[in-house]
């Protein structure tokens, strides 16, 4: 119980920074559409370029995964090891 009281007092002390209440924003600024970052420009123009890029990346990853399928240990090494 003492720990709870100490924690509560520490939390309240941390909140009493003496800073002024934050400035309120006008409604038109709060409801305005946010500015898109530069990397989001293709998505703003439409879904087709993003879908094409995503499909291309997925196909490349599938091809890479297929190339990695196979034995982990070289068959010659496995024969020398007696397996």
C-alpha positions, 0 to 999 in steps of 0.5 A: 500500500505504501508503494502505491501511495509513493508511486501515485505521489511520484506520478503527480509530481511528474505531471506538475511541470508548471507548463501552460495549457497547450494552445488550442487549434482552430477547427479548420486546422484540426480537420484539414487533410494532413500533408503526405510525406514524399514516400507516399506520393505514388499511393496518392495518385492511385492504387495501381502503381502501388499494387504493381510494385507490391506484386513485383516485389512479392514475385521477386521474393517468391523466386528467391525463396524457390532458389533457396529450396534444396539441401542445406548440406552439400551432397558431397560433404554429406557423403564424406561425413558418412550420411 
